[in-house]
Amino acid sequence: MMVDVDLLVHRGPFTLDVSVSVAPGETLALLGPNGSGKSTMLAAIAGLLTPDRGTIVVGGKVLTQVSDASDASDASGRNSQVPAHRRRIGLLGQDPLLFPHLSALENVAFGLRSQGITASLARARARQWIEDVGLASFADRRPAELSGGQQQRIAIARVLATEPDVLLFDEPMAALDVQNASLVRTLLRERLAERHAARHATAAGRGTGRSSVAPATIVVTHNVVDALVLADRVAILDRGRIIDIGVVARVLGQPANLFAATLVGLNLIEGIVETPELVRTPDGRRFSPENRLPPVGTEVSVVFPPSAVTVSSVRAATGATAPAMPNSWRATLELLEPGVNGIRLTFCNDTVAAEAPPTQLLAQQLSAGDDVTASIDPAAVTVYPRQSAVPKVPAVPKVPAVPKVPAVPKGPGKALP
């Protein structure tokens, strides 16, 4: 079902102020650094916390309606908060939170039983879901007898079996090893695709009572692979605000901030177009890419991969006081460590990273603390207008308050003895 969210949450000095919509059958990946408000947003949608102001609507039904206390016109009659257990929202985090005294089958059936489904039908549907997650032979085992990856797959089956209107995943693969994370990611992709296909079906499921209505899904993650595999769109959350949102290829291909760039392994430097051929950054670096630049005066992001940065020693160089050429600058090596395609180099007081073959570093005898010249291949530089913030979507219309019935005037009657 369609999800419309417009939230304002204050937590001490931190403020979450977001508006976003997720369509039925759509998966939105929510990415951002620690403390950006991702889990707070999910908790509000799930009904685990009440926002200071906001509206949450799922499938046209208002789940949360909280007016700003400073707005006298909304001070009464409009606030409502549907309890979490009545929201038909599935939430799964890093911990599967299985009942330790119940078998895998009983854990999956529990949610169905809480919806009023008979025990026999709940067990039948639970068994089908356990088979779908590849654990049919483990149905009678208790959580302590399952591995971490197996427990998480049972937790996924339990969430999906209840056919929620909204699915919320808060880094469900973060606590798993690489192999189990890959298995769970593939499982989620298949199940979400199945529900999305069911949205267009005329029949309801496969005879197991499964709904043909696809849920809206939000996945919180720090892993770009999760976004690439699972998501239709990506939203970047930074300091409580969505700074970029769109299709995966565009958001990750043209990152809006340093966090998003680092996530996909790119360097990002902000600057301004100084001439039709030149971008200048606040620290004085100049970049001249091969592609055409936006108009002069435009604030831009300069993006390039670490592999495009070439590092050379300046020990024997002359003209040390000469101004640096475009696409190059002087730097001091700070750290050398293993990288994806070689040795990863970072520089003192700089966010830029480089990658170089070990043979190149050995030939120049480079080490931490050395002064170097960093140069960039202009063909590898991408420049695009900087997106400082994403305009908020219009707030979901508030539900009109129910008029209060006037109090019956008191008569002069006698006091009771």
N, C-alpha and C positions, 0 to 999 in steps of 0.2 A: 504494500500500500504506500501511497505518497506520504512522505514525511516533510513537514515544514517546521523549521526551528528558528526561533528568534529569542536569544537569551542574553541576559545581563546578570553576571554572578560576581559578587565581591567576596574575596577571601583575604582579609588583611590588606596588604599593599597591592595584591594581585587582583586584576579585573578581567573577566572573560566577557567579551562582547562580540557575539557572532550571530549571523543569519545565514541559513543554508537550507536548501531543499534537496531531497533525494527521491527519485522516481521509483515506482514499483519495479522490482527486478533489477534495479541498478545497484552497483557496489561502489561506494565512495571510500577511498583510502585517505585517512587523516594522518598527515605526517607533521612532525614538529619536534623541536628539541625538548629535553626534559623541562617540566615546569611551564609549558606553553598553554596548558589547559585542555589537553586532549581527553584525559580520563574524567576531568570535571564535566566536560560536555556530555560524555556518555552517561555519567551518573545522573545528570539532570534529565536526559531523555528517558532513562530507565525509571525515573521517579525516586531515585535514592537520595536526592537532595532537591530542595526547593529554591529556584532562582530568586534573586532580588527583584527582577522584573523579566517578563517574557511570556511567550506563548509556544506551546508544542502541540501540533495538530497531526494526527495520524489517520489517514483515510477519511478526512473530514470531521473526525471526532476530536474535540479539544481535550487533551490530557492534562495540560498545565496552562493556567491563565493567572498570571500574577501582575497586578498593576503597580506602577511606581507609587510608592507611599507619598511622594511629594505632589502627585497629581490629585487634587481635591475632587475632580470630576470622576475619578475612578476609585475613590477611597472605600466604596462599599458595594457589595453585591456582585463583584466581578471576579474575585479571586477563587480559583478552584485548583485542586491537585488530586488527580486520580491516583490511588495507592499503587505502588509498584506491582503488587501481585495481581492487579486487575488490568494491567496494561497490554497484555499479549505481546510482550517484548522479551526476546531472548538475549541474555548477556553472558558472554564467556570471556574470562580473563586468562592469565598465565596459569593459575591454579585451577584444575578441573573441578575441585570442590565436590567430589563424589561422596555419597554416604558410605562410611567405612563398613557398616554392618549389613549393607545390602549387596547383592550380587550385581554384576554389570547389567543383566537383564532387568532386575528390579529397579536399578537406578534410572534406566531409560524409561521404564514404565511409570515411574513415580510422577513425572510431570503430566502424563496422560491421565493417570488416576485422579490427580488434583483438578483436572478439568471435568470430572464427572463421568469419564468413560469406564465401562465395566472392566473388571479385572481380566477376564479372558480376552477381550478385544485389545486392551492395553498391552498385555503380554504379547499378543500376536503382532501388533504394530512394532513394539519394542524389538522383538526378535528380527523383524524385517530390517529395521534400521541398523541393528548390530551386524547383520549380514552385509548391509551396504557399506559399512565402514571396515569390512574385512576381518571381523573378530567373532564370527559365528561360533567358533570352537571355544571361545572364552566367555560365553554368555553366563555361565554359572559361577565364574570366579569373582571373588571380592577384590576391591581396589588394591589391597596390599599384595595380591598375587599377580598384579599387572605392572608392566613397565610404565614409565612416565608418558611415553608416546601412546601406549595403549589406553591409559587413563584419559588422555586428552581426546582420543578418538571416541571413546565412550561418552565423554562430556559433550562432544559435538553432536553425537547421535541423540543425546537427551535433549539438547537445545532444538535441533531440527524436528524431532518427533512431535513436538507440541505445535508445530506449524505457526510460529509467531508472525505477527504483522511486520515486525522490525527485528533485524538481527544486529547485535552490537558485539564486536570482537575487539577486546583490548589486549593486543599483543599476544595472541594465543600460542604463537610459536616461539616466544622469547626464551622460555625456560627449557626448550628441547634441544637435543644435539642436532647436528646438521642433517643426519639421515632421517630422524623422526620429524624434524621440521619440514623436510621436503615431502614426506609422506602425508603429513597433516595438511600442508599447503595444497598438494594435489587433490586430496580428499575434499577440501573446501571448494576448490575450483570446480570439481565435478558436481558436487551437490548444489552449488549456487547456479551453475549452468543448467542443471536439471530443473530447478525451481523456476528459472527464467524461461525455459522452454515451456514449462507447464502453464505459464501465464497466457500463452497463446493457444493452449489446447482447449478443446470443447468438452472433453471428458475430465473427470476429477481423478487424477492419479492412476495407479496401477492396481486398483482393487484393494488398496490398503487404507483408503480413506484420506489420502493425501490431497491437500488443497491445490487448486489450479491458480490460486492467487500468489504471485511472487512477492516476497518481502523486500522492502528496502534494506540495504545492508551498509553498515559503516564499520570499517576496519581500521583500528589504530595500530600503527606500526612504525618501527625505526628502520625497517629493512626494505630497500628499494625493490628487491625481488618480490616481496608480498604485493607491492603496488602493481608491478608489471604483470604478475600472474593473475591476481584476483580482481583488480579494480577497473571500472569503466572511466572514472574520473578521480583526480587527486586534488586534495585541498592542503595547502601549507598553512599551518597555524603557528604564529610566532607572537609571544607575549600577549596571549589572549585574543588575538585578532587573526582572521583569515586574510593573509596577504596575497594569496594567489589560489585560483581554483580553475580547473579545466580538464580536458582530456589528458590522459597520462603522457602521451608523446610530447605534447606542447609544454606542459608544466615541468616535466623532468628534462626536456630538451632545452628549454630556455628558463633556467631556474631564476626565481624572483629574489632570492637572498642567499647569503653564504651557506646557511644550513642546507638548503635544497641543493646547492651546487656541490657541497661536500658529499651529500648523500649519494649522488650519482658519479662522484669521482672527478669533478671539474673544479677549476679555479674560477673565482668570480671577483672582479674588482669594479667598484662603482666609479663613474667619472662623468665628464660633460664633453660634448662635442665642441671643440675649440675652433677648428677649421673644417672645410669639407673633406679633408683627408686625415684629420688628427683628433684623437681623444686624449684629454688630460685628466689624470686622477688627482685627488686632493693632496697626495704626497709628492706630486711633481712628475710621476711617470707618464710617458707618452706612448700611445699605441696607434699604429697606422695599419689597419687590416686591408686585405685586398678587396673586400666587398664595399659597396657604397654605404656611407654613413647617413644617419638621420640628419635633419636640419641642425645648423649651428645653434648651440645653446640648449640642446636636448640633453636631459639627464639620462645616462645609459648604463647598462651593465656590460662589462667586457668579460667574456667567458672563453676559456681555453683549457685543454687537457694538460695534466702534468707532463705527459710524454712530449708535448710541443716545446717544452722549456729546455734549452741547452745551456749547460753550465761550463764555464772555462775559467781557469786560474788567472789571476792578475798579478802574480808574483813578478813576472818578467815584463809586464805591460808597461808602456810609456804613455805619457799624456794623461796621467791620472786625474788631473783637474779639469780636463775637457768635458763639456756637457755630454750626457749620454745620448745616443741616437735613439730614435723611436724604436719601440719593441725591444728595448734592452735597458738594463739598469744594474748598478752595483749593489752587492748584497754580501752578507756574511753567513756562511753555513752554520746552522745550529745543530742539526740532527741528521744522521744517516741511518736508515732502517730498511728492512725488506719491504718491497712494494709489489704491485701486481705484475709489472713487466720489467722489473729491475730493482735498483736501489732508489728508495724514496728519499728525497732531500727536502728539508725545510730550512727556512732562513730566519735570522733573528728579527724580531719585531715585524713580522710579515705573515700574512695568511696564505701566500702563494706556496705551492708545493711543486717539485719537479721530480721526474723519474729519469734515471740514466742507467745505461748498461754498466755492470761492474767493471768491465774492461776499460771504459772511458775514465772512470774514477781512479783506477789503478795507474793508468798511463799518465794522469796528471798529478797523482799522489795527493788527491784532495782528501781533507778530513775536516771534522767539526772545528770551527773557529777560523777557517780560511776565508779570505776575501776573494770574491768571484764576480764575474760578469754573467748575468742571466739574460739570455736572448730568446725571443719567441718567433717561431715561424709565422709570418703574417697570414699565411693561408689557413692556419689552424685557429685564428682568432675570430670569434663571433661577437658582434656588437648589436644590441637591440635596446629600444627604449625601456627605461626602468619603470617597473610597476610598483609604486610605493604602497598601494593599498587596493584592496578589492572593494568596490562599492557594495554597500549592504543591499540585499534584496529587500523589496518592500515588506514590512512586517505583516504577519498574518492578521487579517481583520479581527478585531476583538469581538467577542460574543456579547451582544447587548445584555445589560443587566435586567433581571426580572424585577418589575416595579413592585415596590413594597406596598402591602395592603395598609391603608391608613388605620391607625389605632381607633378603636371605638371610644367615643367620648365618655368619660365617667359621669355617672349621675350623682345626684346629691344624697343617695341612699344612706341609710343608717349604718353605723359601725356595728360589726358583729360583737356579740357579748364575749 
